[in-house]
């Protein structure tokens, strides 16, 4: 093989690699799309109206929570060198109340389905 043949072979190999890279990207995109379809396969479908209702229910639950109740928080203060007091940290202690409020509002949008027992199956 001479130099021209080697350059032509290198050019061909680079072209083949580029074509396979393009195909690989396409296959990866198809793989991601198919994985998402599999993840979504057993999910119940919701209409846009139902999604709006869920959004409204969550919004109302959060609006109904008393964020101003200082008993819901654990705070830690600190003091700077010049005598100024500052808030070091604040933690929400009653997150379960917010969670219950959210769950109640969202669950009120649905009726509970009856699950078949082992005898029925």
N, C-alpha and C positions, 0 to 999 in steps of 0.2 A: 504494500500500500504506500502510496506517496502522500505528501502533505495535503494535496487538494482532496484526495479521497477521505483522509481523516477529518478534514474540516467539514466535508459534506456529511460524513457519518455523525459528527458531533452536532451539526445543525439539525439533522434528522432526529437524533435522540432528544435534543432540547425541545423540539417541536412535539414529539411523542409525550414527553413528560408534561409539557404545558397542556396538551389535550387531556391527559389523564387527570391532571389537577383540576381542570374545569369539570370533568365528569365526577370527580371525587366531591367537589363542592355541591354539585347537583344531588348526588346520592346522600350527602350529609343533610341537606335541606329536606329531602324526601324522608329521611330517617326521623328527623325532628318532627316533621308534620305528622307522620304516622304514629310516633310515640304520643303526641298530643291527642290524636284521635283515639288511641287506646286508653289513655288516661280519662278522656271525656266519655268513653263508651257507656259506662254504667251510671253516669251522673244523670239525675232527672233533669229534664228540660224545663226551663222557665221562660215564660213569655216576657217581652220587654215591660209589660204592665206589671207583672209580678216582681221583676227586678226593681222597678220603681217603688212598689209597695214595700219591699224589703229595705230599700234605701230610706224611705220615709220612716219605717218602724225603728230602724237603728238611730236615725236622726232624733226622733222623739224620745227614745230611751236615753240618749246622751243628754238631750236638753232637760229631761226630767231628773237627772242625777244632780245631787246637791254638792257641787264642787266647792262651795264656799264654807262647808262645814269643816271647821279646823280639826275636829276629832278624827276625820278621815285621813289625816296626814301625820307622818312622823318627821319632825324637822330637827336639824342639827345646826346650831349656831357656832360661829367662830369669832375671834376677836383679832383685829389687826394690831400692829405695833403702835399705831397712833391712837388706839382706844376705840376705833370704830367697830361696831358689831356687824357681822355679815352672815348671811344664810349660807351655810356650807352645803347642805343637801336637804332635799325634800322627797319623801317617799309616800306614795299612795298606799295606805294600809288596808282599805276596805275595797279592794279591787273586785272581790267576789260579789259585792252589792251591785257594782256597775255591770259585771258579767251577768248576774241574775236578771237585772233590768233589761239588758239587751236580749238575752235568751227568751225571756217572757214575751217581749214585743215581737220578736221574729216568729216564735212558735205560735203566737196568736193568729198568724196569717195562714197557718196550715191546720189540717185535721190529722190526727194520728191514724195511720193505717194499721189494720189488724195484721199481725204476723201469723203465718200458719204455724201450727204446732207440729211436733215431730210425728204425731199420729196421723195428721192430715196429709203429710208428705208421703 
